[in-house]
Amino acid sequence: MIFWWLMPAICIFSFALTAGLRRYALARSMLDVPNDRSSHTIPTPRGGGVSIVVTFLCGLLTMWLTGVIDLHFFLGAAGAGGLVALIGFMDDHGHIAARWRLLGHFGAALWVLGWTGGLAPVEVFGLRFDLGWVGHFFALFYLVWMLNLYNFMDGIDGLASVEAISVCGAVCVLYWSSGQPSLVWAPLLLSMAVLGFLLWNFPPAKIFMGDAGSGFLGMILGVLSLQAISINPDFLWGWLVLLGVFIVDATFTLLRRLLRGDKVYEAHRSHAYQYASRRYGRHLPVTAAVALINVLWLLPIAFYVVVGGLDGGVGLIIAYLPLLVLAMKFHAGELEVKTVVR
């Protein structure tokens, strides 16, 4: 079944649902009130990412009912994504202790790995490895880190949305170019669900994604990347390259804070993208720069890895080195400097 007709409908549904969620958040006073850890100055409704969750899961159900995806993938992705979104939604409404959130995240990751079979064999520097239970262990922590890093990186207007759209769009190019058009539908569906939300979240944002949306996106992107390995091991490297901006910034920042002895579960604004938004005084230049990096730098490298025969490990190093330089240039993980954000 051709799903092109479904994509505009998904975008429109997401847009309309976000509008309803904004009214709901305003009525319930679900506002993100600025503090000294914030990257915004105006109280803004939060929780709009629920529209992404609902529209994507509806589309995923349609894909299963029409035979585009199998039951195992549907139950794994929908169950894990739904659980993460539920935890995030509850946290948006109140507060859930970090240890309970993390326990729920590991439960969601275990659920999806149980349904989808865990980590398929991978290729590293031309050698193929079937890691067995060790690979499943790494996949478990990979999924948990993906959903948490996405939450960490959802700190300025439009950034998490633009990242998801540009990465999913780029992955569709990789799948189509490598002769796997059937894999296109899930990331295309996700990008359309996010696009409807982005129309409300584009700088200056009228509503924030919230933990429900950011955690869901991180989990689903991780699941889609693991799904692709069973078709072609090079797809994993393509995904890792394309997600480089978020992976490098979040991981480098976390490591610096760990080495300094910070409480890493506490809110902060010391990511490179946050420092950059304060330096330039606006969110839009940083969000636009991430989109350009994804399209003009990371997509060509990922394409050469998947289609052109470049070794995935080599491609990852080439892709990440400039991103690491940017992270250091913008002081990722350094002690925060009190700066007024306009």
N, C-alpha and C positions, 0 to 999 in steps of 0.2 A: 504493500500500500504506500502511495506517495503522500507524504505528510506536509508538503509545501503549504497547502491550504490551512493547516492547523497553526502554523507559526504566527501569522498576523493575529489570529484569534487569541493565542496565548499571550502575546504582547498587550493586546487591548484589555484582556481580562485582568492581567497583572496591574496595568495602569489603573483600571477602575477599582480593583480591590485595594490598591494602595491609597487611593482617595478615601475609601471607606475607613480604612485603618487609621488614616490621619484624623478623621473626624472622631473616631473612637478614642484615640490617644488624647486628643484635646478635651473631650468630654470627661475622661477619667483622670485628667491631669498627669498623664504619662509623659512627662517632659524631661529631657536631658538638660539639667540646669548646669551652666558653666561653673567650673571651679578652677583651682590653680593647676589641675592636671588635664584640663580640657584644651582642645584645639579650636573651640568656637566660643563666641561671646553672647549669643542669643539663645534663650531657652527654646528647644526644638522638640517636637513630638518624636517618639522613638517607637520601635516595634514594627516598622513598615516592611521589614524583610519577610514577615509572615506571608505576604502576597507572593513572594518568590517560591516559598515552600508549597503553598496550596496549588499554584498554577503548574509548577513542575511536576508535583505528584499526580495531578489530574492528567497531565500529558503522558506521564510514565505509565499510568493505568491504561490509557488508550493504546499505547505502544504494546503493552502486554496482551491486551484483548485482541489486537489485530495481528499478533504473532511476530512483531518486530524484535521484541526481547523475550527471553524465556522467563518462566516463573521464578527460578532461583535468583536471577539478577533483580527482578522486580521486587521480590520480598526482601532481599538483602539491602538494596539501595533505599527502598521506601521505608523499611523498618528502621535502619540506622539513621537515615536523614530525619525521619519523623521524630525519633527519640531525642536526637541532638537539638532539633528545633523546639521540642516541648520543654527540654531543660532550659534552653535559652529564653523561651517565652516566659517561663516561671521566674527566671532570674530578672527579666526585664520588668516584671510586675512587683518584684520584691527583692529578696536576696537569698541565694543558695550558697552555702559554704563551698569554698574552692575544692575541698576534698570530695564532697558529694558530686559536684559537677564533673570532676575528673573521673570518678568511679563510673558515672553514667556514660562518659565519653568512651571509656574502655569497654563498657558493656555494648555500646553501639558498634564499635569497631569489631568486637568479637562476633557480634550478630552477623554483620555483613560478610566477614571472612568465612564463617560457618556455612553460609548459603552459597557463596561464590567459589569456595574451594581454596582460598588463601592465595599465596604468591606463586605465580607460574615461574618456570625457569627463566633466568636472566642471563644476559650476555655482558661481560665486562672485559674491555680491551681484547675483544675477539674470542674470549673463552666463554663457553656456556656452562652455567652452574644451576643445578637443581638443589636448592638449599633446604628443602624439606621443612621440618619444624622450625629450624633456625630462620628460614625465610618468612614463615608465617609470623614469627615473633617480631621480625623487623617490620613486616607489613602492618602489624598491630600498632606499633609505636609510630609508624609513618602516618597512619590515618589519624591518630590522636594528635600528633604534631601538626598535621595539615589543618585540622579544624581549629586548633588553638592559635596557630600563627595567623590564620585568616581573621580570627577575632582580634588579635593584636594589631593587625594592619588596617582594620576598619576604624580609622581615627580621624579622617578628614573627608570632606564632601566628595562623593562620587568615586573614591579610590577603589574600594572593594568591588563596586559594580563594574567599573571600567576594566579592572583586572579580569574579572570573570568573563565579560563579553569578549575582550580582545584575545584572551587565552583560548576560549571555546571556539571562537571564529578561526583562530590560527590552527587549532587541532582539526577542525573540519577540512581545512586546506590540506593538511598532512594526510588525513584518512582518504580523501578523494584522490589525491595525487598518487597514493601508493596502492590504489586499487581496492580500497575497503569502504565503498560508499555506504554500506549498511551501518557502519559505526558512526556516521555523521549525525544521525537523528538525535541522540541523547544530548550531546554537547550543544547542538543547535537549539534544541528545546530549552535547555538551561539558559542559553544566551538571550533568547526571546523573553523568558520569564524575568530575567534581570533587567532587560531593556525597559520593560513597562515600569518597573520600579525606579530605574535611573532617571526617568523623565521627571520624577518628584525629588530625586536625591542629587541631581546635578547642581554643582555650585552656583549660587548659595542654596543649600539643601532646605527643603520644606518639611522633610521627615527623615529620620535616621533609620538605618537597617536594624539595629539592635542585635543582641546576641543570638536570637532565634534565626535571623537571616545569615549572619556571618558564619556561625558555626555550621549551619546547614550547607552553605556554599563550600566551606573547607572540606567537609566530609564527602560531599557528592563529587567534587573535583578529584579528591583522593581515590574514591571508588572508581570513577571513570578511568583514571590513569592505570589502576591495577587491572581493570577489565581488559584494557588494550594489550597488556603484555601477553595474554594467552593467544592473541592473534599474531603479534609481531613484537619480539623483545625490544626492538628499537623504539617502539612507541613510548615505552617508559622514559627513555632518555629524551625523547621529544617533549613529553609532558614536563619533565624536570627542568629542561632548558627554558620552556615557555613560562614556567612559574618562578623563574629565577629572581625577579625583583622582590617578590614577597618572601621567598625562601631565604635569600641572602640577608635582607634587612632584618627579618625577624630572628633568624638564627644567630647572626653576628651580634645583634643587640642583646639577646638572651645570654650568650656566652660571656659578653663583657660584664653584664650585671651579675651573673653567677660568680665570676672571678673576683668581683668587687665585694661580694657578700651581701648584695641586695636581696630583699624578699621579692622574688620574681613574680609572685602571685599578686603583688600590689600594683595598682594602677600607676602609670607613669606616662611621660610623653617624650621619651628619649630615642625613639626610632628615627632613622635617617629622614624618612618622609615627613615626620613631624618637625624636625629641625628645619628642613627645607621650606615647609609651609610658613614657618615663623620668619625665616630669612626673607622670603619674597612677599610676606604680608598677605598672601591669599592662598586658597586651596587649589584653584583652577590650574595654575601653571604646573603644579606638582602632579596633579591627576592627569593632565594632558601629556606631561613628559613620560609618565609611566606607560601610557598607551603608545606613544611613539617608540619607546624602547622596545616594547613587546613586538611591534609590527616591523620596525626597521632594523633591529639588531637581533632579537631572539628568534623571530620566525625564520629568517634566512638560515641561521645556524641549525635550528630544529629540522628544517626542510632538508638541509644537506646531510644531517644524520640519518633521517628516515628514508630519503629518496636517493641521495647522492653517495651514500656509502661511507661517510665520515664516521669513525669510531665514536660511540656514544660517550665514553669517558673523556675522550679528547674534546669533543664538542662541548661537554659540560664545563670543562676547565676554561675553554676559550670564552664561553658565554659568561661565566661567573666572575672571572678576574676583573673586568671593568666595573662590574656591579659591586665587587668588594672594595674597589678603589672609591667608588661613589659613596658607599656606606661609611668609609673612614673620612672622606671629605666632609660629609655632613654630620660627623660626630656621633654616629649610631652607638647607643649604649653608654655614652659619656654622661657624667652628672649634668642634670638639667640646669640651663641658664634661664633665670626668670626674665621672660620677654613678653611684652604686651602684644597680643594678636589682634589685628584690626579686622 
